[in-house]
């Protein structure tokens, strides 16, 4: 896109919308950095699994969180590739995540404004629509979340806008089919939108168009699924096998995607004069929906801020400890996101999100301490970090060396993590490292030690 096109006078709605998006995004990031001592954090551990996948893909050319094993831990195929390209060029810097998401969000606003301008939507109406997208999705929040949502919104809009332009044509263009494939590749849940469009096409007896759209859109899933099966993994990412479905169908991304999709479907009303009765009904309905979403977004902003701080204060210390002392060692944990991002070793993820053998054990209900012990031995694990929310058994031979108790934080329950060693020599070293690291811990963490090294035998 020529840069001169972005500074024309009729682009002022876009400029104001970008400013309205950037200001709260910068304020959110600034407030977070102030409360974390300058360390950027993300509000969800799942985001770090995508970052770890991108990092390993960029520098080890392996799809997974570790440099040795294939593991499909991300519900997105395209987003880790985008991050991997950024990491390969600039290094695996966490700050690149909001930078990349900000760029994608601005591309979304540009695409929407250009589409509206081509339909002769008045600049004032363009501004209203763009500000609605910024506030109701909400764009600043999903940028800070550090996941694939901005990319999903971009391709959802591009797909539906092209689809609405070509709906009456005999067949869809190649670009529309590609947008559908990219939307599904961005997040598997995009298949629901493809399914809805395909069913509508079938209802209108457009069988060939429905088949072609479904085939192209599902192609990324089919190709990656075959590769995953060949690598000994599930056809779908582990998250879809071990996590409850309700958790994966996130309300946040559904609302944002709905707003992005609604723009091309409803924007033609902005060009038509409304009757007095229709304008009252339309205005009242829009006001109710906007107030509902805006209230929900205010809560989401506050919750995101709390989540980022909670992750930083409750999860970062253990990850930083492993980065300092066990950077290339085998590690076992049920909370592997940040640990895998800050270290480079072999990982046994007891949640099953990034370890296929643990995922199979959970789904087929044969996961037990013996299997965990065998898998940890196979990868030469030296350390296990287990949170109090883990409800499965652990090998009896593991030695609980110490625990960190963290108090409740602004609505988040208190948390305890325990450190286990595989044998007495590893426990002695682990205790030594934990004692040395105590000075780096936040003051509100209570440390308790459980292991006492065996007394040395004195020679007679």
N, C-alpha and C positions, 0 to 999 in steps of 0.2 A: 504494500500500500504506500503510495507516494506520501512523503511527510507533509507536503503542501496541502493535501486534502484534509489534514487534521487541524489546520489552523485557519481554515476559511470561516467567514462570519457565521454561516449557517450551522457550524459545528458547536455553537455555544451550549446547547443542551448537553452534549457529550462532555464538554470541559467541566461544566458544573456538576454533572453526575459523577465524573471521575474524582473531582475534589471532594464531593460528599461521601464517596467511598474511601478515599485515602485518609481523610482526617480521622475518623473513628478507628480505622485500622492502625494508624500510627499511635494513636492514644492508647489503644489496647496493648500494643506491643511495648510501649514506653512504660505503662503501669506495671506490666508483667516483669520487665527488666529491673524496675526499681525494687520490686519485692523479692527478687531472686538473686540480687547482687550482681546483675549484669549477665546472668546465664539464661538464655532463651529456653523455654520449655514448651511442651505440647500437652494438651489436656487429656489425652487418651493414650494408653499403652499400645493399642492396636496401630496407631500411627507410626510408632517406632519400629514395629515389625515390617512395615512397608519401607521405612528408611533403611533398615538393615538389609532387606532384600535388594534395594537399589544400590547400596554400598557394595555388597558382595557381587552383584551383577556388573558393576562398573569396573572393579579392580580384580575380581577373581573369575569373572565370566561364568558364574554359577547362580542358578535361580534358587535362592534360599537365604536364610539368615546366617548360615555358616559357610565357610569356604570349602567344605568337604562334601556336603550332602544336599541333594535336590530337595526342596521343601516349598510347597505352595502355601505360604502363610498369608498372602494378601488376597482380598476379594476383588482386586483390580489387576489387570494385566498391563494396561497402558501407563498408569501413573508411575509405577516403579521404573519403567523404561524412561519416562521423562526425567525423573529424578536422577536416574543413573547417568544420563547424558550430562546433566548439570554437575553431578559429582565428579564425573570423569574430567570435565574441563576445569572446574574450580576447586576440586577437593570435596571431601565429605563433610561440609560445614552445615550445621543445623540451621543456621540463619538463611541458607538457600531455600529452605522449604517455604517460608512466607513470601520470599522474593519471587519464587516460581509461581506460587498461587496468586500473588498480586498481579503478575503479568498475565496470567490466564484470565483472571477476573476482568481486567481492563480490556482484553480481547473480546470477552463476552459483551461488555458494554458497547464496544465499537461495532460488533456484529449486529447487535440489536438496533443501534442508532442508524446504521446504514440501511438496514432492512426497512425501518420505519420511514426513512427519508425517501426511499424509492417508491413508497406508496403514498407520497405526498401528505404524510401526517404533519400537521402544523408543529413548529418548533416547541410551542408551549406544551402541547400534548406529548411530544417526544420527551421533554424534560420530566413531566409527570410520570410517564411510564418507566423511564430510566431510574428515577428516584424510588419508585415503587419496587423495582427489582433490587436495588441496593438495600432498601430497608426491610423488605418482607422476606427475602431469601434466608437469612441476611448475609450479604457478601462479606462484610468485615469479619464476621464471626467464623464463617467457613474457611476463610483464608488463614486465620489463626489456628484453626483446628488441625491443619497440617495433613489433611487427607485428600482424597480424590474428588471431593464435591465440586470445586470450581470447574474442573475439567469435565465432569459429568454434566453440569449445567450448560457449559458451552456447547457440547455436542448434542445435548437434548434440544437446545434451541435451534442449532443449525439443521438438525434432522427434521424437526417439526416445521420449521419455517420453509424449508425446501419442499417438504411433503405437501404443505398447504398450497404452495405455488403450482405443484404438478399434479394435484389430486384429480383434476379433470382431464389430464392428458392420457393418451393411450398406454403409456408406460413411464416408469420412473427413470430419471437420469442416473448415470453411474455415480455422480456425486452424492445423491440422496442415499443410495445403497451403502456407499462408503461411510457416510455420516452415521448411518444405523449401526454398522459394524464397529466404528470407533466408540459410539456410545456404549454398546454392550461390552467392549473391551475395557472401557474405563471403569465400569462396575457391572458385575454380572446381573444385578437386579434390573438393569436397563432392558433385559429381555421381556419384562412385563409390559413395557410400553410397546415393544415390537409385537408382542402377542396380541395386544389390544388392536393395533393397526391391522395386523394380519387377519384377525377375526372380522373386523369391519370390511376389509376387502373381500373376504369370502362371502359375507352377507350380501355384498353388492355384486357377487358372481365374478369377481376378478381373481380367478383361481391362480393364473400364472403369475400375476403381480404379487399375490400373497406368498406364493412359494418362493419366488425370487428374493423378495425382501427378507423372509425368514432364513433362507439359505445364506445369503450374504451376511446378515447380522449375526448369525450363530457361528459363522466361520472361525472367528478368533477362539471361541470356546471349544469348538471341535478340534482345531489344530492343537491348542495347548493341552486339551484333555488327552489326546492321543499321546503327546509327548510325556505327559505326567504318568499315564499308565505304563508307558515304556520304561520310565524311570522308577517304577514300583510304587507310585503314589496313587491317590484317588483321581478320578476324572475331574471332580470339582475341587476347589481349594479346601484345605482342612477345616477352615472356619465354617463352611456350610455343612460339614459332617459332625462336628463336635459341639457347635454353639446352638442355643435355642434359636428357632427361626425368627421369633419376635425381636431378638436383639440385633439381628442382621438387617431386618427391614426397618431401618432407622427413620423415625418421624422427621428428623431434621432434614435429611437429604430428600425425602419425599415432598416436603413442603417447598423446599428450594427448587426442586425439579419441576414441581407443579407450577410455580410462578414463571419459570423460564419457558415452559411449554405453553402457558396461557397467553403469553405476549403475541405470538403469531396467530393464535386461534381467535383472539378477541380484539386485536388492534384495529380491525376494519371498522368497528363501531366508532372509533375516534374520528372517522371521516364522514360519518352520517349524522345529520341533525336528528335529535331525539324529540319526541313529543313531550309535553309537560308531564303527563302521567308516567311515561316510560323513564324520563330523566329522574323523577323522584324515586321510583322503584330501584333503578340502577344505582343512583347515588347512595341510597340508604343501604342497599346490599353491599356495595363496595366499602362503605364506611364500617359496617359491622365486621366484614372480613378483615379489613385493614387493622381495625382496633384489636381484634382477636389475635392476629398474627404479630402485631406490634407489641402487645402485652406479653405474648409468649416469647418474643425475641428479647425483650428486656430481661426476663428471667433467664433466658439462655445465655445472654451476655454475662450476667452475674455468675451463673453456674460455670461457664467456661473459665472465667477468671479464677474461681475457687478451685476448679479441677486442675488447672495448670499449676497453681501454687501447691496443691496437695501432691501432685505427681512429683514436683521438684523436691518437696520436703520429706515425703514418705518413701519415695522410690529411688531418687537419684543417689542418696548416700551409699546404698549397697552396690549400685552400678559403678560408681566412682571407686569404691573399694576394689572391685574386681578389675577395673581398668588399671589400677595402680599395682596390684600384686598378682593377678591371674589373667594377664592380658591375652595370652595364647594357650591357656589351659582349657581342658574339658570342664564344662560347668553344667550342673543340673539345677533347674529352677522351674517354678510354676508361674513365674512373672518375668518372661525372658526379653521383653521388648527393648528396654533401655540397656540392659546388660549386653545383649547381642549387638546393639549399635555402638557401644563404647569399647567392645573387646573384639578379638579375632581368634576364636577357637572353635571347638566342637561343642554343640549344645544339645542337651536333652530337655526338651520343653514338656513338662508334666501337664500343661494345659492341653497339649495335643495340637495346638495351632500351627506349630512349625516342626513337629516331629511325627512322621507318618506312622512309626511303630507304636508310639504312645496313642495316637489318634485311633489306630485300629484296635488297640487294647481297650480303649474307652468305649468305642461304638459297638464292639463285639463282646464287651463285658468280661474280658479276661485279664484286665490290668491288675497286677498284684505286686507286692514288694519284691518277689523273686524276679519278675520280668524287669522291673526298674533296676534292680541290682545288676542283672546280666547286661542290660543295655548300657548302663554307666560304665561297666567294666570294658565293654567292647570299644568305647570311645575314650577310655583312660581318663575318666572324670576324676578330679581331685577335690572338688568342692561342690556342695549343694546348698542353695539358698532357698528356703521354703517359707512361705507366708502362712499366717494362722488361718487363712481361708481355705487352704488345701485340706481336703477331707479324705484323702486316700492314705493307705498305709505306706510306710517307708521301710527300707531294709533294716533289719535289726542290727546288722554289723556296722552301720554308720554311726559315727560318734558325734553327738550333739555337743558342739564346742562352745557356743555363745548365742545370745539373742539380743536383738535391739527392740526395745519397746518404745513406740512413738505415740504420743497423746492424740486425742481427737482434735481435728482441725476444721473449724468453721463448717460444721455439718457433716464432716467425714468421720467415720468411726476410727477409734484407735487401732493401731496396727502393730503386729509383732512379727518379725522375721527371725528365723533361726538359721544358724550356720552349722553345717554338718561336714565332717571329714570322712574319707573312706577307710582310714586306718589310723593307728596311733601316731605314726611318724607325720602323716599329713595333718593330724589334729594338733600336734605340737607346733608345726610351722604356722597353721591357721591361727592358733591362739596368739602366737608371737606377732603375726601381721595385724590381727584385730586390736591388740594392745597398742601397737605403734600407730594405728590409724585413729585411735580414740580422740586425739587432739583435733582432728578434722571434722568430727561429728558436730551437728547442731546441739546446743545445750539442752534442748528438751528431749533428747533421746536417752533412755535409760539402758545401760549396758549390763548384762549379766553373763557370767562365765560358768560353764558346767564341767569343763574338762581339767583334770589335773594330770600333768605328765607323770609317768611312772618314775619312782625314785631310782636313781642310778645305784647299782650294786657296788659296794666298796670292796676292793680286793683285800683279803686278809694279810 
